[in-house]
Amino acid sequence: MTLGQNLQAARKAKGLSQETLAEQIGVSRQALGKWEKDIALPGLDNLQAAAQVLGVSVDTLLGTEAAGPAPAVTLDAMRDLLAARDAEQRKHRRLWGLLGAAAAVVVVLLLVVQNLAYQRKMQSLTDSYAMLQSQLSSTTADLSTRMDELQDAVRQGKSTVLEWRWVPVDKLHRDVQSSWMPVLVQVTPSESTTGMTARLSVTYGDTTELHDMGVLAGDIYQAQLVFTVGQTYDLTIQWTAADGAVANEKLGTVDFTATQTEPELAWGRTGGTLDYGYYINRSGNKKYLELSCYPVEVELTVPNWMKIADVTLELRTGEEGEPLATAQLAADGGYSSGEETMMHAVWNGTFYKDDGPNEWLYADGQPFYRAIVTDATSTTWTFEVPLQKK
């Protein structure tokens, strides 16, 4: 076990908190915390003070416990020695001087032995401390080198990110104060290593949040956030390797607007010539509505995460009741890439029926088209445009 692990185990065995032990040693709780995490090493004085408070030897804390105890003069031994001396004095008063000298020699010899043992122990402690200091310096230098390499890679344009995106978790929510949407930010690293972790830094306004990222299959890291309409978000990812090396890379900025939460519809293809109008024909005392152009097409612009499932057009002369006719539209040629966060597609169809009818009984009211757009989550949007009378 390391010095920090031994120190922590001894403290817990003693039933002391970090604050209590630090106070008794005479250091700060932060310094003690760094010792227990092996981030820093205590000085010899502090190490001996900690051992004394915890009731263990310094060797125990360093993990270098000797095989046997060092010679030492104990209080009981001294008492026995003095008692023996007094007995001899009573029995042999003539030998007082010789016995005193012998006792002094014994004491001196014991003190010499104890001093030699103490010197050996201090030398061992010094060597162990120097070895730990050397190991810590080597580890720190290695981590610093790895971190510099990662940061240099970022500065030289070697991206740590292969790709990233955000996708909604649920539909747009609206309340009195704002509109918001829960989203997932997903990031794929250019290179993933065992034990690597990631945190997402999200800054908006004067606020910065840090989110721990989970890992999906395929080494995709993700975190769940909430985007509010009208807010701008700066996203930065922080990679931490298993050895502690850290690298940061900015992902980008998300200007979260309403256009990123719902589709936009334009009536007709860009540059198209379709004419959306109508005629009123009379037959006897009845009036019939006829379209000036039966083919119809609309252009949809949607966020790149949205999947459109259905587009239906209704011909109406009033808001309520059944439509006069409907046209099912289909995407023409699929989606084409536009802006980085948006997709475009033209949907077309026709109100003309080979088996008729292609004119409809008309009473009154302004004829108009209503487009009903439905996405893959069954959320719908409606758009309307009036028809021009010919």
Buried (B, 14 or more C-beta within 10 A) or exposed (E): EBBBBBBBBBBEEEEBEBEBBBBBBEBEBEBBBBBBEBEBBBEEEBBBBBBEBBEBBBBBBBEBEEEEEBEEBEEEEEEEBEEEBEEBEEEEEEEEEEBEEEBEEEEEEBEEBBEEBEEEBEEBBEEBBEEBEEEBEEEEEEBEEBBEEBBEBBEEEEEBBEEBBBEBEEBBBEEEEEBBBBBBBBBBBEEBEEEBBBBBBBBBEEEEEEBEBEEEEEBBBBBEBEBBBEBEBBBBBBBBBEEEBBBBBEBEEBEBBEBBBBBBBBBBBEEBEBEBBBEEEEEEEEBBBBBBBBEBBBBBBBBBBBEBEBBBBBBBBBEEEEBBBBBEBEEEEEBEEEEEBBBBBBBBBBBBEEEEEBBBEBEEEEBBBBBBBBBEEEBEBEBEBEBEEE
